[in-house]
């Protein structure tokens, strides 16, 4: 089995721990990953200005690359990339006038009309692999690990492209439970982490992120799983400053869901790039002997 895959910019640099673990996991499951040729930045956010069509050219060009390769599905990992690509795809399917204008912008490209389906990695695993089959492949069960599924803003919003309805976290829950972890619900799983507003705040003073971490800690969660590099930055990499400023009561290790998947499949921990996580995340895995078992 082969999939066409869009990585996005950050997964090649600061979020390499999200990508490396995900690709290695698919390969361990017998799935060949084919990165699309000549991909470009998706734009990170979907433009909501009605006449700002030029900003849709970036994501649409990636969809054209997938179409050129003969793909009917394009799998992506980053929540923001998924959201941007899926919404641009919806626009190209539904709005004939804007579709014609965008295609005219790209006079050196083939025309695109929404022929490729944008699929998030979690959805792909659920639909094409299945939790029962995945459970059979687990070599290092994450028994005893209490995890919170953090979806943030862009996995469920808007409803037209969300991987599942608001208030439902079945995809990441199904994955983590198949890996042997215990999923603990908490009331901030779909709250915004503060997004780019963190740039205007002093380190450790992101009130949105601190509220999420306090909610998770209060629910007895040992670790948070996410799929967004910006969420990982706000929730994970800023924790030490939050602790120093007493914005949070205790630290909560954060992981990309793909890292937990790779650990459970017994993949070499070096491929998970744990050095890019906050130090407490790796220490938690070591304390539970998950890495030693691998």
C-alpha positions in Angstrom: 0.0 0.0 0.0 1.3 3.5 -0.9 0.1 6.9 0.2 0.8 10.4 -1.2 2.0 12.6 1.6 2.4 16.4 2.2 4.8 17.2 5.0 4.7 21.0 5.3 7.5 23.4 6.3 7.8 23.0 10.0 7.9 19.2 9.9 11.2 19.4 8.1 12.7 21.6 10.9 11.4 22.3 14.4 8.7 19.7 14.2 10.8 16.9 12.8 9.8 14.8 15.8 6.2 14.9 14.4 7.2 13.7 10.9 10.0 11.2 11.5 8.0 9.2 14.0 4.9 9.2 11.8 6.7 8.1 8.6 8.6 5.4 10.4 5.3 4.2 11.9 3.6 3.9 8.6 6.5 2.0 7.2 6.4 -0.4 10.1 2.7 -1.0 9.3 3.6 -1.9 5.7 2.6 1.4 4.1 4.9 3.1 1.6 5.0 6.9 2.0 5.5 8.9 -1.2 6.2 12.6 -0.5 4.7 14.8 -3.2 7.1 16.5 -5.6 7.9 20.2 -5.4 5.6 20.9 -2.5 5.5 24.4 -1.1 4.3 26.1 2.1 0.5 25.7 2.5 0.3 29.2 3.9 -0.2 28.0 7.5 -3.6 29.7 7.9 -6.6 29.8 5.6 -7.4 33.3 4.4 -11.0 34.4 5.3 -11.0 37.5 3.2 -13.5 37.0 0.4 -11.4 38.6 -2.3 -8.0 37.4 -1.1 -7.8 34.6 -3.6 -4.0 34.8 -4.2 -3.4 33.3 -0.7 -5.2 30.1 -1.9 -2.7 29.5 -4.6 -0.1 28.0 -2.2 -2.3 25.2 -0.9 -3.9 24.6 -4.3 -0.5 24.1 -5.9 0.2 21.3 -3.4 -3.1 19.7 -4.4 -2.1 20.0 -8.1 1.2 18.2 -7.3 -0.8 15.3 -5.8 -3.1 15.2 -8.8 -0.1 15.2 -11.2 1.2 12.1 -9.3 -2.1 10.4 -9.9 -3.2 10.5 -6.2 -6.8 10.5 -5.2 -5.9 11.1 -1.5 -3.3 13.4 0.1 -2.3 12.6 3.7 -0.9 15.2 6.0 0.1 15.4 9.6 0.1 19.0 10.9 -3.3 20.2 12.1 -2.9 23.6 10.5 -1.7 22.2 7.2 -4.6 19.8 7.1 -7.0 22.6 7.8 -5.6 25.0 5.2 -5.4 22.3 2.5 -8.8 20.9 3.2 -10.5 24.3 3.2 -8.8 25.3 0.0 -9.8 22.0 -1.6 -13.4 22.6 -0.5 -13.3 26.1 -2.1 -12.1 24.6 -5.4 -14.8 22.0 -5.4 -17.7 24.3 -4.4 -17.1 27.8 -5.9 -17.0 27.8 -9.7 -16.2 31.5 -10.0 -13.3 31.5 -7.5 -12.0 28.2 -8.9 -11.8 29.7 -12.3 -10.0 32.8 -11.0 -7.5 30.7 -9.0 -6.8 28.4 -11.9 -6.2 31.5 -14.1 -3.6 32.8 -11.6 -1.7 29.6 -12.2 -1.5 29.7 -16.0 1.6 27.3 -16.0 -0.3 24.7 -13.9 -3.0 22.2 -14.9 -6.5 23.1 -13.8 -7.7 21.8 -10.5 -11.3 21.2 -9.4 -11.0 19.4 -6.1 -10.2 15.9 -7.5 -7.9 15.0 -4.5 -9.2 14.2 -1.0 -7.2 15.8 1.8 -7.0 13.3 4.7 -5.5 13.7 8.1 -3.1 11.0 9.3 -5.4 10.0 12.2 -8.3 9.5 9.8 -6.1 7.5 7.5 -5.0 5.2 10.3 -8.6 4.7 11.4 -10.0 4.0 8.0 -7.2 2.2 6.2 -5.5 0.4 9.1 -8.0 0.2 11.8 -7.6 0.1 15.6 -7.9 -3.7 15.8 -5.1 -4.3 13.3 -3.0 -1.6 14.9 -3.4 -3.2 18.4 -2.0 -6.4 17.0 1.2 -4.6 15.9 1.9 -3.0 19.3 5.2 -4.2 20.7 5.5 -1.9 23.7 2.0 -1.3 25.2 1.6 2.1 26.8 0.0 0.5 29.8 -0.5 2.9 32.7 0.0 6.1 30.7 -2.8 8.6 31.3 -3.0 10.8 28.2 -5.2 13.7 27.2 -6.1 14.2 23.6 -5.5 17.8 22.7 -7.2 18.7 19.4 -6.9 22.5 19.6 -8.7 24.7 17.0 -8.0 23.3 13.6 -8.8 19.6 13.7 -12.6 20.1 14.1 -13.2 23.6 12.8 -15.0 24.4 10.6 -17.4 21.4 10.6 -17.2 21.1 6.8 -13.6 19.9 7.0 -13.2 18.7 10.6 -11.9 15.2 11.1 -14.9 14.7 13.5 -17.6 16.8 15.1 -16.9 19.3 17.9 -16.8 17.6 21.3 -15.9 14.2 19.8 -12.3 12.9 20.1 -12.8 9.4 18.9 -9.9 9.3 16.4 -7.1 10.1 18.7 -8.8 8.3 21.5 -9.1 5.2 19.4 -5.4 5.4 18.4 -4.1 5.9 22.0 -6.3 3.2 23.4 -5.1 0.8 20.7 -1.6 1.5 21.9 -2.6 0.6 25.4 -2.8 4.0 27.0 -5.6 5.3 29.2 -7.3 8.3 27.7 -8.5 10.8 30.3 -11.0 13.4 29.2 -10.6 17.1 30.2 -12.6 20.2 29.4 -9.9 22.1 27.4 -9.3 19.5 24.7 -10.6 21.8 21.9 -9.6 25.2 23.4 -7.2 27.5 21.5 -3.6 27.4 22.8 -3.2 31.1 22.1 -1.9 30.5 18.5 0.3 33.4 17.2 -0.8 35.7 20.0 2.0 34.2 22.0 4.3 36.5 20.0 2.9 39.5 21.8 3.2 38.0 25.3 6.3 37.7 27.5 7.6 34.1 27.8 5.5 32.1 30.3 2.6 34.5 30.2 0.4 32.7 27.6 -2.8 32.6 29.6 -4.6 30.4 27.1 -1.9 27.7 27.2 -1.6 27.8 31.0 -5.4 27.4 31.3 -5.2 24.2 29.2 -2.3 22.8 31.1 -3.9 23.5 34.4 -7.1 21.8 33.2 -5.1 18.7 32.1 -3.2 18.5 35.3 -6.4 18.9 37.3 -7.9 15.9 35.5 -5.0 13.7 36.4 -3.4 13.7 33.0 0.2 12.7 32.8 0.8 13.7 29.2 -0.8 15.6 26.3 -0.9 14.3 22.7 -1.2 16.8 19.9 -0.6 17.1 16.2 0.1 20.8 15.8 3.7 22.3 15.9 2.3 25.7 17.1 0.3 23.9 19.9 3.4 22.0 20.8 5.4 25.2 21.1 2.8 27.0 23.2 1.9 24.0 25.5 5.3 22.2 25.6 8.2 24.5 24.9 6.9 27.3 27.1 6.2 25.2 30.2 9.4 26.0 32.0 8.7 29.7 31.8 5.1 29.1 32.9 6.3 27.2 36.0 8.8 29.9 36.8 6.1 32.5 36.7 3.6 30.2 38.5 1.2 30.4 35.6 0.7 26.6 35.9 0.6 24.4 38.9 2.7 21.6 37.5 4.4 20.4 34.4 2.5 18.2 31.9 4.7 16.4 29.3 3.6 16.9 25.7 4.1 14.6 22.8 3.1 14.4 19.1 0.6 11.5 18.8 3.0 10.1 16.2 5.8 9.8 18.8 3.6 7.7 21.1 2.6 5.6 18.1 6.2 5.0 17.2 7.2 4.1 20.8 4.3 1.5 21.0 5.4 0.0 17.7 8.9 -0.6 19.0 10.5 1.8 16.6 14.0 3.1 17.4 13.6 6.1 19.8 16.2 8.0 17.9 13.7 8.4 15.0 11.2 10.0 17.4 13.6 13.0 17.9 12.8 13.4 21.6 15.5 15.9 21.9 13.1 18.4 20.3 10.6 17.8 23.0 10.7 19.3 26.5 13.0 17.3 28.7 10.3 16.1 31.0 8.6 14.3 28.1 11.5 11.9 27.6 11.9 11.4 31.3 8.3 10.3 31.6 8.7 7.6 29.0 12.0 6.4 30.6 10.3 6.3 34.0 7.7 3.9 32.7 10.3 1.7 30.9 8.7 2.2 27.5 12.0 3.0 25.8 13.9 0.3 27.6 11.3 -2.3 26.4 11.7 -1.1 22.8 
